[in-house]
């Protein structure tokens, strides 16, 4: 690749990265503001936890719509419209005093998030084809950057202005540059899966197992980012003021971990990376469950974020070794992920007060343990398939 083509390649990818920073800003906004939204809507914490579910319902529908849409029309105009939708819906979140209205607007936010997530992941694979691995890891790295910045921006704007609408309005405005940048780059050519060899390589059982993995794992990741603030504050391990920075620490560690994973993906096999990082994440949850003091929560949160950082994009790469990645395949995987992100944070909301804050970490730990088992299952299946192919 020449220097000019390398520069062009990077330039073509920057709008997706900007969009994913915006996705991270939006995705991490609910966790730190959950107590404020409960107060605003005059709701109990268990009741307001339904907002995670509603946002994820919107996200799930968005993944289904986007998968079909980007397979049929030019991708960039779709992403521009989605970013505009998200910006408008995000700005409206703090303006309603009833839980029902807040649920409706967060459903709209989730719809845009699902479309943006599938759209960017699919288009970056189409843009870079066989070279997409490091770009996918980079894409998910900048999501974590946005998620890291989100609680800091919300906390600082609200601290200085005393206005939750101003805080959400600031996040909304930060989505605009990404939408503008997409207007100046042509959409990539769609990936067509028409050859017989492509059809034969499509492995439904591998995709199905991957979908179960994403349901379980994404539930753990969403619950970690969404509940770590409330867990630490309600456990008396930190104050409400510093709790927002605990959420930022989690996503900051994810950002660092994904940068490391971008380099690691060029040298190590995807399954090996997953079987190294997932057990570490389980151990970090165990460390926090020990509840030996505030320092352990901060350290455990950092290690948890660092260890789960590579999981999502690496699993996408692992599935890609057995089946072509199309908008439809991504829709299945991301819809399953959205179900996990919808169910498990809600589940924690139901057990958090009756069973105590530690129940949140127990749910997360169980999910990460199951995720590790599913990776072992996928690696075993892939090895068996390779043996069968070699024999035939």
C-alpha positions in Angstrom: 0.0 0.0 0.0 1.4 3.4 -1.0 1.6 6.4 1.4 -1.2 8.1 -0.6 -3.5 5.1 -0.4 -2.7 4.6 3.3 -3.7 8.2 4.0 -6.9 7.8 1.9 -7.6 4.6 3.7 -7.4 6.3 7.1 -9.4 9.3 5.9 -12.2 7.0 4.7 -12.4 5.4 8.1 -12.4 8.5 10.2 -16.2 9.3 9.8 -17.0 5.8 11.2 -14.7 6.5 14.1 -16.3 9.8 14.8 -19.8 8.2 14.7 -18.6 5.6 17.1 -17.4 8.2 19.6 -20.9 9.6 19.4 -22.3 6.1 20.0 -20.1 5.7 23.1 -21.2 9.1 24.4 -24.8 8.1 24.0 -24.5 4.5 25.3 -22.8 5.4 28.5 -25.2 8.3 29.4 -27.9 6.4 31.1 -25.9 4.7 33.9 -24.5 7.8 35.6 -27.8 9.7 35.3 -30.1 6.9 36.5 -30.5 8.3 40.0 -31.2 11.8 38.6 -33.8 10.4 36.1 -35.4 8.5 39.0 -35.8 11.7 40.9 -37.0 13.6 37.9 -39.7 11.0 37.1 -40.6 10.5 40.8 -39.8 6.8 40.4 -38.1 4.1 42.6 -34.7 2.8 41.4 -36.2 -0.6 40.6 -38.9 1.1 38.4 -36.5 3.4 36.6 -34.3 0.4 35.7 -36.9 -0.3 33.0 -35.1 2.5 31.0 -32.3 0.1 30.3 -34.8 -2.4 28.9 -36.7 0.2 26.8 -33.5 1.6 25.3 -32.3 -1.9 24.4 -35.7 -2.7 22.8 -35.2 0.3 20.6 -31.6 -0.8 19.9 -32.8 -4.3 19.0 -35.2 -3.0 16.4 -32.6 -0.7 15.1 -30.2 -3.6 14.5 -32.9 -5.4 12.5 -33.8 -2.4 10.4 -30.2 -1.4 9.8 -29.1 -4.9 8.7 -31.7 -4.9 5.9 -31.3 -1.3 5.0 -27.6 -1.1 4.5 -27.8 -4.3 2.3 -30.1 -2.3 0.0 -29.2 1.4 -0.1 -26.2 3.7 0.2 -24.9 3.5 3.8 -23.7 7.0 4.5 -27.0 8.9 4.0 -28.6 6.4 6.4 -25.9 7.0 9.0 -26.3 10.8 8.7 -30.1 10.5 9.2 -29.5 8.2 12.2 -27.1 10.6 13.9 -29.5 13.5 13.5 -32.3 11.3 15.0 -30.1 10.4 17.9 -29.0 14.0 18.6 -32.6 15.1 18.7 -33.8 12.3 20.9 -30.9 12.6 23.3 -31.6 16.3 23.8 -35.2 15.5 24.8 -34.4 12.9 27.5 -34.3 15.2 30.5 -37.4 17.3 29.6 -40.0 14.8 30.8 -41.3 14.3 34.3 -43.2 11.1 33.8 -41.5 7.7 33.4 -43.6 6.8 30.4 -42.5 9.8 28.4 -38.9 9.2 29.3 -39.2 5.6 28.3 -40.5 6.6 24.9 -37.7 9.0 24.2 -35.0 6.5 25.4 -36.6 3.9 23.1 -36.0 6.4 20.2 -32.4 6.9 21.4 -31.9 3.1 21.4 -33.3 2.8 17.9 -30.7 5.1 16.6 -27.9 3.4 18.5 -28.8 0.0 17.1 -28.8 1.3 13.5 -25.6 3.2 14.0 -23.8 0.2 15.5 -24.7 -2.3 12.8 -24.3 0.3 10.1 -20.7 1.3 11.1 -19.6 -2.3 11.7 -20.9 -3.5 8.4 -19.7 -0.5 6.3 -16.2 -0.7 7.8 -16.0 -4.4 6.8 -17.1 -3.5 3.3 -14.6 -0.7 3.2 -11.5 -2.7 4.2 -12.6 -6.2 3.4 -9.8 -8.7 4.4 -7.9 -5.9 6.2 -10.9 -5.0 8.4 -9.7 -6.8 11.6 -7.5 -4.0 13.1 -10.0 -1.3 11.9 -12.8 -3.1 13.7 -10.8 -3.2 16.9 -10.0 0.5 16.4 -13.7 1.3 15.9 -14.6 -0.3 19.2 -11.7 1.4 20.8 -13.2 4.8 20.0 -16.6 3.7 21.3 -14.9 3.3 24.7 -13.4 6.8 24.3 -16.9 8.2 23.9 -18.2 6.1 26.8 -15.3 7.3 28.9 -16.0 11.0 28.1 -19.8 10.7 28.6 -20.0 10.6 32.4 -17.3 13.2 32.7 -19.1 15.6 30.4 -22.4 15.0 32.1 -20.9 15.4 35.5 -19.0 18.6 34.7 -21.7 20.3 32.8 -24.3 19.5 35.4 -21.9 20.6 38.2 -21.3 24.0 36.5 -24.8 24.7 35.3 -27.0 22.7 37.7 -29.0 21.7 34.6 -29.5 18.1 33.5 -31.0 19.4 30.2 -27.8 21.3 29.5 -25.8 18.2 30.2 -27.8 16.1 27.7 -27.8 19.0 25.2 -24.0 19.1 25.3 -23.9 15.4 24.5 -26.4 15.9 21.7 -24.3 18.7 20.1 -21.2 16.4 20.2 -22.9 14.1 17.6 -23.1 16.7 14.9 -19.5 16.6 13.7 -19.7 12.9 12.9 -22.9 13.5 10.8 -21.2 16.3 8.9 -18.0 14.2 8.2 -20.0 11.4 6.6 -21.3 13.8 4.0 -17.8 14.2 2.5 -17.0 10.5 2.0 -18.5 8.1 -0.5 -20.3 5.0 0.8 -18.4 1.7 0.3 -19.5 -0.8 -2.3 -21.8 -3.4 -0.8 -20.5 -6.9 -0.1 -22.3 -9.4 -2.3 -22.6 -13.0 -1.1 -23.5 -14.7 -4.4 -20.8 -17.3 -5.1 -21.5 -20.9 -4.3 -18.4 -21.1 -2.1 -19.7 -18.2 0.0 -23.1 -19.8 0.5 -21.4 -23.1 1.5 -19.2 -21.4 4.0 -22.1 -19.9 5.9 -22.4 -21.7 9.2 -25.7 -21.2 10.9 -24.8 -23.1 14.1 -21.6 -21.0 14.5 -23.7 -17.8 14.1 -26.3 -19.2 16.5 -23.7 -20.0 19.2 -22.2 -16.6 18.6 -25.6 -15.0 19.1 -26.0 -16.8 22.5 -22.5 -15.6 23.4 -23.3 -11.9 22.6 -26.6 -12.2 24.6 -24.7 -13.3 27.7 -21.6 -11.3 27.3 -23.2 -8.0 26.3 -25.5 -8.3 29.3 -22.4 -8.3 31.5 -20.8 -5.4 29.8 -23.9 -3.3 29.8 -24.6 -4.1 33.4 -21.0 -3.2 34.4 -21.2 0.2 32.7 -24.7 0.8 33.8 -24.6 -0.3 37.5 -21.1 0.2 38.7 -21.9 3.8 39.8 -25.0 2.9 41.7 -23.4 -0.3 43.2 -20.4 1.7 44.6 -22.5 4.5 45.9 -25.2 2.3 47.5 -22.5 0.1 49.0 -20.9 3.1 50.7 -17.6 2.6 48.9 -17.6 6.0 47.2 -19.5 9.2 47.0 -22.0 10.2 44.3 -19.6 12.9 43.1 -16.7 10.5 42.5 -19.0 7.6 41.4 -19.4 9.2 38.0 -15.6 9.0 37.6 -15.8 5.3 38.5 -18.0 4.8 35.4 -15.5 6.9 33.4 -12.7 4.7 34.7 -14.4 1.5 33.5 -14.8 2.9 29.9 -11.4 4.5 30.0 -9.9 1.1 30.8 -12.0 -0.4 27.9 -10.5 2.3 25.6 -7.0 1.4 26.6 -7.7 -2.3 26.3 -9.1 -2.0 22.8 -6.0 0.0 21.7 -3.9 -2.9 23.0 -6.2 -5.4 21.3 -5.8 -3.6 18.0 -2.1 -4.5 18.0 -2.7 -8.0 19.5 -5.2 -8.9 16.8 -2.4 -8.8 14.2 -0.3 -11.3 16.1 -2.6 -13.6 18.1 -5.5 -15.9 17.3 -9.0 -14.6 18.3 -9.9 -17.5 20.4 -6.7 -17.3 22.4 -7.2 -13.6 23.1 -10.7 -14.4 24.4 -9.6 -17.2 26.6 -6.9 -15.0 28.1 -9.1 -11.9 28.8 -12.4 -13.4 29.9 -10.9 -15.4 32.9 -9.2 -12.2 34.0 -12.6 -10.4 33.9 -14.1 -13.1 36.1 -11.3 -12.7 38.6 -11.7 -8.9 38.7 -15.4 -9.3 39.6 -14.3 -11.7 42.4 -11.9 -9.1 43.6 -14.7 -6.5 43.8 -17.0 -9.0 45.6 -14.4 -9.3 48.3 -15.3 -5.6 49.1 -12.1 -5.0 51.0 -12.3 -1.2 50.6 -12.7 1.6 48.1 -9.3 1.0 46.5 -10.3 -2.5 45.5 -13.4 -1.2 43.7 -11.4 1.3 41.7 -8.7 -1.3 40.9 -11.2 -4.1 40.1 -13.2 -1.7 37.9 -10.1 -0.8 35.9 -9.1 -4.5 35.5 -12.6 -5.4 34.5 -12.7 -2.7 31.8 -9.3 -3.6 30.5 -10.0 -7.3 30.3 -13.4 -7.1 28.6 -12.1 -4.5 26.1 -11.2 -6.9 23.3 -14.1 -9.3 23.7 -16.8 -7.8 21.4 -14.7 -7.0 18.3 -12.6 -10.2 18.8 -15.7 -12.4 18.9 -16.9 -10.7 15.7 -13.5 -11.6 14.1 -13.8 -15.2 15.3 -17.2 -15.6 13.8 -15.9 -14.1 10.6 -13.5 -17.0 10.2 -16.4 -19.3 9.6 -19.0 -17.3 7.8 -19.2 -14.2 5.6 -20.1 -11.0 7.4 -23.2 -9.4 5.8 -25.7 -6.9 7.2 -28.1 -9.7 7.9 -25.5 -11.7 9.9 -24.6 -8.6 11.9 -28.3 -8.0 12.5 -28.6 -11.4 14.1 -25.6 -10.9 16.3 -26.3 -7.3 17.3 -30.0 -8.1 18.0 -28.9 -10.8 20.3 -26.5 -8.5 22.0 -29.2 -5.9 22.5 -31.4 -8.5 24.1 -28.7 -9.2 26.7 -28.1 -5.5 27.2 -31.9 -5.2 27.7 -32.4 -8.1 30.1 -29.5 -8.2 32.5 -29.4 -4.6 33.6 -33.2 -4.9 34.2 -32.7 -8.1 36.1 -30.1 -6.4 38.3 -32.6 -3.6 39.0 -35.1 -6.1 40.3 -32.7 -7.8 42.7 -30.5 -4.9 43.6 -32.6 -3.6 46.6 -34.2 -6.9 47.9 -30.9 -8.9 47.7 -28.4 -6.0 48.2 -25.9 -4.3 45.9 -23.6 -7.3 45.7 -26.2 -9.1 43.6 -25.2 -6.9 40.7 -21.6 -8.2 40.7 -22.9 -11.8 41.1 -25.0 -11.5 37.9 -22.0 -10.0 36.0 -19.7 -12.7 37.2 -22.0 -15.5 36.2 -22.4 -14.0 32.7 -18.7 -13.7 32.2 -18.1 -17.3 33.3 -20.8 -18.5 30.8 -19.1 -16.4 28.1 -15.8 -18.2 28.7 -17.6 -21.5 28.4 -19.2 -20.5 25.1 -15.8 -19.5 23.7 -14.5 -23.0 24.5 -17.5 -24.5 22.7 -16.9 -22.3 19.6 -13.2 -23.2 19.4 -14.0 -26.9 19.8 -16.6 -26.7 17.0 -14.3 -24.8 14.7 -11.5 -27.4 15.3 -14.0 -30.2 14.6 -15.1 -28.6 11.4 -11.5 -28.1 10.2 -10.8 -31.8 10.9 -13.9 -32.8 8.8 -12.9 -30.5 6.0 -9.4 -31.9 6.0 -10.8 -35.5 5.8 -13.1 -34.7 2.9 
